């Protein structure tokens, strides 16, 4: 690490310790959390908060490195082998311990056991993993998919045939052309077996979680639903209307999609000699946002998918952490990792989703074609959110709109400005508020809050008094 990286402060994958704790468990939690996530670095010899370099003498540094290596090797299960290096900062030696993402998850503190000793990183902090998250880590470590896990109940061949017919009819409904409809073939039990939506043993068929979710059998999945709401303004304060959709998950997508269309503006545009209906937001992107949330959400994580419409945006939130291999930047470039493989295969057959990895780049492209700002992707730690921002289209006296012309009288506050105002409001009420607490309250990622607060400090609207650990924020309101 460079001096600049160290003095940039803690982040999601960097943590500082001025000394090596006598009880290794105090930092072993972070070690296993890094191994269970995207990896990270522990820097010993730098004071947390102030980032003062305390360092170690050259005589003791190698002894301490050996102690750290042995403690990690002896305390963690499965075994974790760290990469340890010495970095010289201002003539002082600091120890940088790098933990790479592990392949044998979950990693845990041996003395605490797998359920009590498993930790994860959320928004730059180390937290004890809830039972459902431990289950997810176990599946990741064994390369299994939750939706392909077998259930104890059985299904008859008649029930399977009816299930397949429903899928076929839905595929026909979503096909865009007659040629596409003609090419759709009916699926049967063999195809469901290959997708691992069914398991066969001795002539008896057992459904998997994915089969039940697609069939609408939600007895074991109370959170497998979509909550839709329209809010007045730009914050979750005043409801205008709300509704919850249950049943087969592919039908939930249609219900939520139609809910959004009913509550956004509809105009027209002239194409050739015909007048076509034209929504204020790209409808394919709306469907893609909802479909991705249903397909890629964690069905172990508590919580329901939320589709919220505000004056300035459409917001879709799906429960579950991003895979450790996936970042926002990778998603924008088209990288996709399928969480629910059986459901994904069924959705592909039913024309709900297209080629994997194309969804996010397509959303960005369609928003640009509509003259909208780029959709915002937010890693919220335990959830993932996409914001599609609204902007009124210019409409003539006949109600005809041009998708690339936007109403110049549209004075809605841009999202960044809204976040700035929200952050400043929180600080005015509580000058000691931490960035993590602020991020949680404004429902934004920690990195987004840090970026906005840096901008506020540069513009002179905000300053820090005292130390990072014991100081407070001061809202100045103007450039100093």
C-alpha positions as CSV (number, residue, x, y, z in Angstrom):
1,X,0.0,0.0,0.0
2,X,1.1,3.5,-0.7
3,X,1.1,6.3,1.9
4,X,-1.8,7.9,0.0
5,X,-3.8,4.7,0.2
6,X,-3.2,4.5,4.0
7,X,-4.1,8.1,4.7
8,X,-7.2,7.8,2.6
9,X,-8.7,6.1,5.7
10,X,-10.7,2.9,6.2
11,X,-12.9,1.5,3.5
12,X,-14.9,-1.6,2.9
13,X,-11.7,-3.6,2.5
14,X,-9.1,-1.8,4.6
15,X,-8.9,-1.7,8.4
16,X,-6.3,-0.1,10.7
17,X,-4.9,-1.2,14.1
18,X,-2.3,0.8,16.0
19,X,-1.1,-2.3,17.9
20,X,-1.5,-6.0,17.6
21,X,-4.2,-6.9,20.2
22,X,-3.1,-9.4,22.9
23,X,-6.3,-11.4,22.2
24,X,-6.2,-12.3,18.5
25,X,-9.9,-12.7,18.3
26,X,-10.2,-8.9,18.3
27,X,-8.8,-8.8,14.7
28,X,-9.6,-12.4,13.7
29,X,-13.2,-11.4,13.1
30,X,-12.1,-9.1,10.4
31,X,-9.7,-11.7,8.9
32,X,-12.6,-14.2,8.4
33,X,-14.9,-11.4,7.2
34,X,-12.4,-10.5,4.5
35,X,-12.1,-14.2,3.5
36,X,-15.8,-14.6,3.4
37,X,-16.2,-11.5,1.1
38,X,-14.0,-9.6,-1.4
39,X,-10.8,-9.9,0.6
40,X,-9.1,-6.9,2.2
41,X,-6.1,-5.6,4.1
42,X,-5.4,-5.2,7.8
43,X,-2.8,-2.5,8.5
44,X,-1.0,-2.7,11.8
45,X,0.9,0.3,13.0
46,X,-1.6,3.0,11.9
47,X,-4.0,4.5,14.4
48,X,-7.6,4.1,13.4
49,X,-9.5,7.4,12.9
50,X,-6.5,9.7,13.2
51,X,-4.3,7.6,10.8
52,X,-1.3,8.5,12.8
53,X,1.5,6.1,11.9
54,X,2.8,4.6,15.1
55,X,4.8,1.8,13.4
56,X,7.1,-0.8,14.8
57,X,10.8,-0.9,15.4
58,X,12.9,-2.9,12.9
59,X,13.9,-5.2,15.8
60,X,10.3,-6.3,16.6
61,X,8.5,-6.1,13.2
62,X,9.5,-9.6,11.9
63,X,8.6,-11.2,15.3
64,X,5.2,-9.6,15.1
65,X,4.7,-10.7,11.6
66,X,5.3,-14.3,12.6
67,X,2.9,-13.9,15.5
68,X,0.1,-12.6,13.2
69,X,0.7,-15.4,10.7
70,X,0.6,-18.1,13.4
71,X,-2.5,-16.6,15.0
72,X,-4.4,-16.6,11.7
73,X,-3.4,-20.1,10.8
74,X,-4.3,-21.5,14.3
75,X,-7.5,-19.6,14.8
76,X,-9.4,-19.9,11.5
77,X,-11.3,-22.7,9.9
78,X,-10.8,-23.6,7.1
79,X,-7.2,-22.5,7.1
80,X,-6.4,-19.0,5.9
81,X,-2.9,-18.2,4.6
82,X,-2.3,-14.4,4.6
83,X,0.1,-12.4,2.5
84,X,2.1,-10.3,4.9
85,X,4.5,-7.4,4.0
86,X,6.3,-4.5,5.6
87,X,5.7,-1.0,4.4
88,X,7.8,2.0,5.5
89,X,5.9,5.2,6.1
90,X,7.7,8.3,7.4
91,X,10.6,6.1,8.4
92,X,8.4,3.8,10.4
93,X,7.6,0.2,9.6
94,X,3.9,-0.9,9.4
95,X,2.6,-4.4,8.7
96,X,0.2,-4.9,5.9
97,X,-1.8,-8.2,6.1
98,X,-3.6,-9.1,2.9
99,X,-6.5,-11.6,3.0
100,X,-7.7,-12.9,-0.4
101,X,-11.3,-14.0,-1.0
102,X,-11.6,-17.7,0.1
103,X,-13.0,-20.5,-1.9
104,X,-14.0,-22.8,1.0
105,X,-16.6,-20.6,2.6
106,X,-17.7,-20.1,5.3
107,X,-14.6,-19.1,7.2
108,X,-15.0,-18.8,10.9
109,X,-13.1,-18.5,14.2
110,X,-12.5,-22.1,15.3
111,X,-13.1,-21.5,19.0
112,X,-16.5,-19.9,18.4
113,X,-17.9,-22.5,16.0
114,X,-19.4,-22.0,12.5
115,X,-22.6,-20.3,13.6
116,X,-21.2,-18.0,16.2
117,X,-17.8,-17.5,14.7
118,X,-18.7,-16.5,11.1
119,X,-18.3,-12.8,10.2
120,X,-18.9,-10.7,7.1
121,X,-18.1,-7.1,5.9
122,X,-21.1,-4.8,5.5
123,X,-20.5,-1.1,4.6
124,X,-17.0,-1.1,5.8
125,X,-17.7,-2.7,9.2
126,X,-17.2,-6.3,10.4
127,X,-20.5,-7.9,11.5
128,X,-21.6,-11.3,12.9
129,X,-23.2,-13.3,10.1
130,X,-26.8,-14.1,10.6
131,X,-27.9,-17.7,10.3
132,X,-29.3,-17.2,6.8
133,X,-26.0,-15.6,5.6
134,X,-24.1,-18.6,7.0
135,X,-26.3,-20.8,4.9
136,X,-25.6,-18.8,1.8
137,X,-21.9,-19.0,2.5
138,X,-22.1,-22.7,2.8
139,X,-23.9,-22.9,-0.6
140,X,-21.3,-20.7,-2.1
141,X,-18.5,-22.8,-0.7
142,X,-20.0,-26.0,-2.2
143,X,-21.1,-24.3,-5.5
144,X,-24.8,-25.0,-4.9
145,X,-27.8,-22.9,-5.8
146,X,-30.6,-22.4,-3.3
147,X,-33.4,-22.8,-5.9
148,X,-32.0,-26.2,-6.9
149,X,-32.2,-27.7,-3.4
150,X,-34.7,-30.6,-3.2
151,X,-37.8,-30.5,-1.0
152,X,-39.4,-33.5,0.8
153,X,-42.8,-33.2,-0.8
154,X,-43.6,-35.0,-4.1
155,X,-45.3,-33.9,-7.3
156,X,-47.3,-36.0,-9.8
157,X,-46.7,-36.2,-13.5
158,X,-50.1,-34.6,-14.0
159,X,-49.0,-31.6,-11.8
160,X,-45.7,-31.4,-13.7
161,X,-47.5,-31.3,-17.1
162,X,-49.7,-28.5,-15.9
163,X,-46.7,-26.6,-14.6
164,X,-44.9,-27.0,-18.0
165,X,-48.0,-25.8,-19.8
166,X,-48.2,-22.6,-17.8
167,X,-44.5,-21.9,-18.6
168,X,-45.2,-22.5,-22.3
169,X,-48.2,-20.1,-22.3
170,X,-46.2,-17.4,-20.6
171,X,-43.4,-17.9,-23.1
172,X,-45.9,-17.4,-25.9
173,X,-47.3,-14.3,-24.3
174,X,-43.9,-12.6,-24.0
175,X,-42.6,-13.5,-27.4
176,X,-42.3,-10.3,-29.5
177,X,-43.0,-11.8,-33.0
178,X,-45.0,-14.5,-34.6
179,X,-41.7,-16.1,-35.8
180,X,-40.4,-16.2,-32.2
181,X,-43.7,-17.8,-31.0
182,X,-43.5,-20.5,-33.7
183,X,-40.0,-21.4,-32.5
184,X,-41.0,-22.0,-28.9
185,X,-41.2,-25.6,-28.0
186,X,-43.0,-27.1,-25.0
187,X,-40.9,-28.3,-22.1
188,X,-41.4,-31.4,-20.1
189,X,-40.1,-33.1,-17.0
190,X,-36.8,-34.0,-18.6
191,X,-36.0,-30.3,-19.2
192,X,-37.0,-29.5,-15.6
193,X,-34.7,-32.3,-14.4
194,X,-31.8,-30.8,-16.4
195,X,-32.5,-27.4,-14.8
196,X,-32.7,-29.1,-11.4
197,X,-36.1,-27.8,-10.8
198,X,-37.1,-31.4,-10.3
199,X,-35.3,-34.4,-8.8
200,X,-36.2,-38.0,-9.7
201,X,-35.6,-41.0,-7.4
202,X,-37.0,-44.4,-8.1
203,X,-39.7,-43.0,-10.3
204,X,-40.8,-40.4,-7.8
205,X,-40.5,-36.7,-8.5
206,X,-39.5,-34.2,-5.9
207,X,-39.7,-30.4,-6.5
208,X,-36.9,-28.0,-5.7
209,X,-37.2,-24.6,-4.1
210,X,-37.2,-23.1,-7.6
211,X,-40.1,-25.2,-8.8
212,X,-42.2,-24.2,-5.8
213,X,-41.4,-20.5,-6.3
214,X,-42.3,-20.7,-10.0
215,X,-45.5,-22.7,-9.1
216,X,-46.6,-20.2,-6.5
217,X,-46.4,-22.6,-3.5
218,X,-45.1,-19.9,-1.0
219,X,-45.7,-21.7,2.3
220,X,-42.0,-21.9,2.9
221,X,-41.2,-18.6,1.4
222,X,-43.2,-15.8,3.1
223,X,-40.9,-13.1,1.8
224,X,-41.1,-14.2,-1.8
225,X,-43.3,-11.2,-2.8
226,X,-43.0,-7.8,-4.4
227,X,-44.1,-4.7,-2.5
228,X,-45.0,-1.8,-4.7
229,X,-45.6,1.8,-3.6
230,X,-46.0,5.3,-5.0
231,X,-44.6,8.1,-2.7
232,X,-45.2,11.8,-2.7
233,X,-41.9,13.7,-3.1
234,X,-38.5,12.1,-3.2
235,X,-38.3,10.4,0.2
236,X,-40.1,7.5,1.9
237,X,-42.6,9.6,3.8
238,X,-46.1,10.0,2.4
239,X,-47.7,7.0,0.6
240,X,-50.0,7.8,-2.3
241,X,-50.8,4.1,-2.9
242,X,-49.2,0.7,-2.3
243,X,-49.8,-2.9,-3.1
244,X,-48.2,-6.3,-2.5
245,X,-48.1,-9.1,-5.1
246,X,-47.7,-12.8,-4.3
247,X,-48.1,-16.0,-6.3
248,X,-45.9,-17.5,-9.0
249,X,-42.8,-15.3,-9.2
250,X,-43.1,-14.8,-13.0
251,X,-46.7,-13.5,-12.4
252,X,-45.4,-11.2,-9.7
253,X,-43.1,-9.6,-12.3
254,X,-46.1,-8.9,-14.6
255,X,-48.1,-7.5,-11.7
256,X,-45.4,-5.2,-10.5
257,X,-44.5,-4.1,-14.1
258,X,-48.1,-3.1,-14.8
259,X,-48.3,-1.3,-11.4
260,X,-45.4,0.9,-12.5
261,X,-47.0,1.6,-15.9
262,X,-50.2,2.6,-14.3
263,X,-48.5,5.3,-12.2
264,X,-46.1,6.9,-14.7
265,X,-46.9,9.4,-17.4
266,X,-48.1,8.1,-20.8
267,X,-48.0,10.3,-23.9
268,X,-47.7,9.6,-27.6
269,X,-45.3,10.0,-30.4
270,X,-45.5,9.9,-34.2
271,X,-43.8,7.0,-35.9
272,X,-44.3,7.2,-39.7
273,X,-48.0,8.0,-40.0
274,X,-49.0,6.2,-36.8
275,X,-49.4,7.6,-33.4
276,X,-47.9,5.3,-30.7
277,X,-48.2,5.3,-27.0
278,X,-45.0,6.3,-25.3
279,X,-44.2,6.0,-21.6
280,X,-42.0,8.5,-19.8
281,X,-39.6,5.7,-18.8
282,X,-38.3,2.9,-21.1
283,X,-40.6,0.0,-20.5
284,X,-38.0,-2.6,-21.3
285,X,-35.8,-1.2,-18.6
286,X,-38.6,-1.2,-16.1
287,X,-39.3,-4.9,-16.8
288,X,-35.6,-5.7,-16.7
289,X,-35.1,-4.1,-13.3
290,X,-38.0,-6.1,-11.8
291,X,-37.1,-9.3,-13.5
292,X,-33.5,-9.1,-12.4
293,X,-34.5,-8.4,-8.8
294,X,-36.8,-11.6,-8.8
295,X,-34.2,-13.8,-10.5
296,X,-31.1,-12.7,-8.6
297,X,-32.4,-11.9,-5.2
298,X,-31.4,-14.1,-2.2
299,X,-34.4,-16.2,-1.1
300,X,-32.7,-16.9,2.2
301,X,-32.3,-13.2,3.1
302,X,-35.3,-11.8,5.0
303,X,-37.2,-9.1,3.2
304,X,-39.3,-8.6,0.1
305,X,-38.5,-7.0,-3.2
306,X,-39.5,-3.3,-3.1
307,X,-40.6,-1.3,-6.2
308,X,-41.0,2.3,-5.2
309,X,-42.0,5.2,-7.4
310,X,-41.0,8.7,-6.4
311,X,-41.4,12.1,-8.1
312,X,-37.8,11.9,-9.3
313,X,-37.1,8.1,-9.8
314,X,-38.2,4.5,-9.9
315,X,-36.4,2.5,-7.3
316,X,-36.1,-1.3,-7.2
317,X,-34.5,-3.0,-4.2
318,X,-33.7,-6.7,-3.9
319,X,-32.7,-8.5,-0.8
320,X,-29.2,-10.1,-0.7
321,X,-25.6,-9.2,-0.8
322,X,-23.8,-9.0,-4.1
323,X,-21.6,-11.9,-4.9
324,X,-18.0,-11.3,-3.7
325,X,-16.8,-11.6,-7.3
326,X,-19.2,-8.9,-8.5
327,X,-18.7,-5.1,-8.3
328,X,-20.7,-2.3,-9.6
329,X,-18.1,-1.6,-12.3
330,X,-18.1,-5.2,-13.5
331,X,-21.9,-5.2,-13.7
332,X,-21.8,-2.1,-15.9
333,X,-19.3,-3.8,-18.2
334,X,-21.7,-6.8,-18.6
335,X,-20.5,-9.3,-16.1
336,X,-23.2,-11.3,-14.5
337,X,-23.2,-14.2,-12.0
338,X,-26.4,-16.2,-11.6
339,X,-27.5,-16.7,-8.0
340,X,-30.6,-18.9,-8.8
341,X,-29.7,-21.1,-11.7
342,X,-32.9,-23.1,-12.1
343,X,-35.1,-20.0,-12.0
344,X,-32.7,-18.3,-14.5
345,X,-33.1,-21.1,-17.0
346,X,-36.9,-21.0,-16.6
347,X,-36.9,-17.2,-17.1
348,X,-34.8,-17.5,-20.2
349,X,-37.2,-20.0,-21.7
350,X,-40.2,-17.9,-20.8
351,X,-38.6,-14.8,-22.5
352,X,-38.5,-12.9,-19.2
353,X,-34.8,-12.3,-19.5
354,X,-32.4,-12.3,-22.5
355,X,-28.7,-13.0,-22.7
356,X,-27.0,-13.0,-19.3
357,X,-24.9,-10.0,-18.5
358,X,-26.7,-7.8,-21.0
359,X,-29.3,-6.3,-18.6
360,X,-27.3,-3.5,-17.0
361,X,-25.5,-2.2,-20.2
362,X,-28.9,-2.3,-21.9
363,X,-30.5,-0.3,-19.1
364,X,-27.8,2.3,-19.4
365,X,-28.1,2.5,-23.2
366,X,-31.9,2.8,-23.1
367,X,-31.8,5.6,-20.4
368,X,-29.4,7.5,-22.6
369,X,-31.7,7.1,-25.7
370,X,-34.5,8.5,-23.5
371,X,-32.4,11.5,-22.5
372,X,-32.3,10.3,-18.9
373,X,-29.3,10.3,-16.6
374,X,-27.5,7.0,-16.2
375,X,-29.3,4.5,-13.8
376,X,-27.7,4.4,-10.4
377,X,-26.5,1.0,-9.0
378,X,-26.2,0.9,-5.2
379,X,-24.6,-1.8,-3.2
380,X,-26.3,-1.4,0.2
381,X,-24.4,-4.2,1.9
382,X,-27.3,-6.6,2.6
383,X,-29.4,-5.4,-0.3
384,X,-28.9,-4.2,-3.9
385,X,-30.8,-1.2,-5.5
386,X,-31.2,0.3,-8.9
387,X,-32.5,3.8,-9.4
388,X,-34.0,4.8,-12.8
389,X,-34.4,8.6,-12.8
390,X,-37.4,10.3,-14.1
391,X,-37.6,13.6,-16.1
392,X,-40.6,15.0,-17.8
393,X,-40.8,14.8,-21.5
394,X,-41.7,17.8,-23.7
395,X,-45.3,17.5,-24.9
396,X,-47.0,19.5,-27.6
397,X,-50.7,20.7,-27.6
398,X,-51.7,17.4,-29.1
399,X,-50.0,15.3,-26.4
400,X,-47.3,14.2,-28.7
401,X,-43.8,13.9,-27.1
402,X,-40.3,13.6,-28.3
403,X,-38.3,11.1,-26.3
404,X,-35.1,13.1,-26.7
405,X,-36.6,16.5,-25.8
406,X,-37.2,17.1,-22.1
407,X,-39.3,19.7,-20.4
408,X,-37.1,22.8,-19.6
409,X,-39.6,23.7,-16.8
410,X,-38.8,20.5,-15.0
411,X,-37.2,21.8,-11.8
412,X,-37.0,18.6,-9.7
413,X,-33.9,18.4,-7.5
414,X,-31.3,16.1,-9.0
415,X,-30.5,13.0,-6.9
416,X,-27.0,14.2,-5.9
417,X,-28.5,17.5,-4.6
418,X,-31.2,15.6,-2.8
419,X,-28.6,13.4,-1.1
420,X,-26.5,16.5,-0.1
421,X,-29.6,18.2,1.5
422,X,-30.5,15.0,3.3
423,X,-26.9,14.5,4.6
424,X,-26.6,18.2,5.8
425,X,-30.0,17.9,7.5
426,X,-28.9,14.8,9.4
427,X,-25.6,16.5,10.5
428,X,-27.5,19.6,11.7
429,X,-29.5,17.3,14.0
430,X,-26.5,15.2,15.1
431,X,-23.1,16.7,14.4
432,X,-21.4,13.6,15.8
433,X,-23.2,11.3,13.3
434,X,-20.8,8.8,11.7
435,X,-20.7,8.3,7.9
436,X,-22.0,4.8,8.4
437,X,-25.0,6.0,10.3
438,X,-25.6,8.7,7.7
439,X,-25.4,6.2,4.9
440,X,-28.0,4.0,6.6
441,X,-30.4,6.9,7.2
442,X,-30.3,8.2,3.6
443,X,-30.4,4.7,2.2
444,X,-27.2,5.1,0.2
445,X,-23.9,3.2,0.0
446,X,-21.1,4.2,2.4
447,X,-18.9,5.1,-0.6
448,X,-21.6,7.4,-2.0
449,X,-21.9,9.2,1.3
450,X,-18.1,9.6,1.6
451,X,-17.9,11.0,-1.9
452,X,-20.7,13.5,-1.3
453,X,-19.2,14.6,2.1
454,X,-15.8,15.1,0.5
455,X,-17.5,17.3,-2.1
456,X,-19.3,19.2,0.6
457,X,-16.0,19.8,2.4
458,X,-14.3,21.0,-0.8
459,X,-17.1,23.4,-1.5
460,X,-16.9,24.8,2.0
461,X,-20.4,23.7,3.0
462,X,-19.1,21.3,5.6
463,X,-16.0,21.0,7.8
464,X,-14.7,18.6,10.4
465,X,-13.6,19.8,13.9
466,X,-11.6,17.7,16.2
467,X,-10.3,14.2,15.5
468,X,-12.0,11.6,13.3
469,X,-12.8,9.6,16.3
470,X,-13.9,12.2,18.8
471,X,-14.7,15.2,16.6
472,X,-17.9,16.6,15.0
473,X,-19.2,18.0,11.8
474,X,-20.0,21.7,11.3
475,X,-22.4,22.8,8.5
476,X,-21.1,26.2,7.3
477,X,-23.7,26.7,4.5
478,X,-21.3,28.7,2.4
479,X,-17.8,28.7,1.0
480,X,-15.2,29.9,3.5
